[in-house]
Amino acid sequence: MATGRLGAVDLGSAATDTLLYTAPAGTFTVASVSIVNRTNSDSTVRLGLCASSSTIATGEFLEYETELLPHGVLERTGIVVNAGYSLLFRGSITGINAVVYGIETSTT
């Protein structure tokens, strides 16, 4: 089971749901997510805990169009991710990255 940094992504395309992390089969994960705006421009961000690994569906948002100021950080802690579920994020501009860190625990 992994601990520490579980995933890191630099947003390559604005306004696109981007996979950050998927919990492996037979585990659950307790995670924290930090989203960082490295630019000099305001941004909005979304974060979802999703059944899909490609799209955030209505009802899966943890954050929705949350303003992220230049050089700002948004951090969410204590996110429990079931096996097979994914954390996805998106930003309104490029120059944003996200890091998920935590612990994976076996369910068997």
Legacy VTK file of the C-alpha trace (Angstrom):
# vtk DataFile Version 3.0
C-alpha trace
ASCII
DATASET POLYDATA
POINTS 108 float
0.000 0.000 0.000
1.304 3.408 -0.974
1.789 6.321 1.390
2.933 9.885 0.837
2.503 11.446 -2.573
-0.030 9.425 -4.569
-0.301 11.607 -7.651
0.735 14.919 -9.174
-0.460 16.586 -12.362
0.369 19.834 -14.134
-2.765 20.998 -15.940
-1.977 20.741 -19.651
-5.307 21.994 -21.009
-7.639 24.557 -19.507
-11.309 23.667 -18.944
-10.646 19.917 -19.199
-11.322 17.354 -16.473
-7.926 15.885 -15.603
-7.285 12.619 -13.735
-5.286 13.136 -10.555
-5.610 9.772 -8.769
-7.573 6.496 -8.782
-7.757 4.274 -5.678
-6.583 0.733 -6.504
-8.894 -2.282 -6.248
-9.082 -3.770 -2.758
-8.183 -0.491 -1.035
-9.568 2.760 0.205
-7.523 5.925 0.463
-7.517 8.803 2.900
-6.121 11.749 0.977
-5.459 15.444 0.893
-5.326 17.503 -2.302
-3.419 20.737 -2.895
-4.193 22.752 -6.031
-1.723 25.541 -6.803
-2.085 28.491 -9.180
1.462 29.274 -10.358
0.376 32.146 -12.604
-0.179 35.891 -12.182
-3.863 35.516 -13.157
-7.033 34.602 -11.293
-8.409 31.143 -11.996
-11.376 29.031 -11.068
-10.967 25.366 -10.207
-13.116 22.271 -9.806
-12.381 19.102 -7.853
-14.491 15.961 -7.977
-14.626 12.564 -6.315
-15.811 10.489 -9.235
-16.982 7.043 -10.242
-15.454 7.742 -13.682
-11.763 8.360 -14.329
-12.455 10.825 -17.140
-15.389 13.105 -16.296
-16.761 14.853 -13.218
-20.515 14.233 -13.228
-23.140 16.443 -11.633
-23.268 15.611 -7.940
-19.589 14.576 -7.662
-18.034 17.999 -7.001
-16.033 18.725 -3.854
-15.196 22.191 -5.219
-16.996 23.967 -8.067
-15.746 27.137 -9.761
-13.796 28.038 -6.625
-11.702 31.163 -7.148
-7.970 30.584 -6.938
-5.991 33.818 -6.762
-2.571 34.260 -8.409
0.008 32.137 -6.571
-2.805 30.835 -4.365
-3.361 27.358 -2.933
-6.580 25.423 -2.360
-6.236 22.473 -0.004
-8.856 19.828 0.813
-8.099 17.268 3.508
-9.693 14.089 4.833
-11.028 12.882 1.473
-11.892 9.166 1.609
-11.662 7.546 -1.833
-13.288 4.128 -2.353
-11.610 1.478 -4.514
-12.008 2.333 -8.191
-13.071 5.936 -7.543
-11.011 8.833 -8.874
-10.085 12.391 -8.003
-10.338 14.704 -11.011
-9.704 18.423 -11.264
-9.881 21.221 -13.797
-8.830 24.835 -13.990
-9.901 27.750 -16.134
-6.292 28.435 -17.197
-3.066 26.454 -17.609
-0.292 26.965 -15.078
-2.164 25.106 -12.356
-0.995 21.888 -10.738
-2.488 19.492 -8.210
-0.882 17.050 -5.785
-2.693 14.296 -3.884
-1.033 12.761 -0.847
-2.201 10.348 1.801
-2.390 6.652 2.601
-3.881 3.628 0.858
-5.370 0.961 3.148
-6.339 -2.606 2.261
-9.994 -3.563 2.582
-9.211 -7.295 2.811
LINES 1 109
108 0 1 2 3 4 5 6 7 8 9 10 11 12 13 14 15 16 17 18 19 20 21 22 23 24 25 26 27 28 29 30 31 32 33 34 35 36 37 38 39 40 41 42 43 44 45 46 47 48 49 50 51 52 53 54 55 56 57 58 59 60 61 62 63 64 65 66 67 68 69 70 71 72 73 74 75 76 77 78 79 80 81 82 83 84 85 86 87 88 89 90 91 92 93 94 95 96 97 98 99 100 101 102 103 104 105 106 107
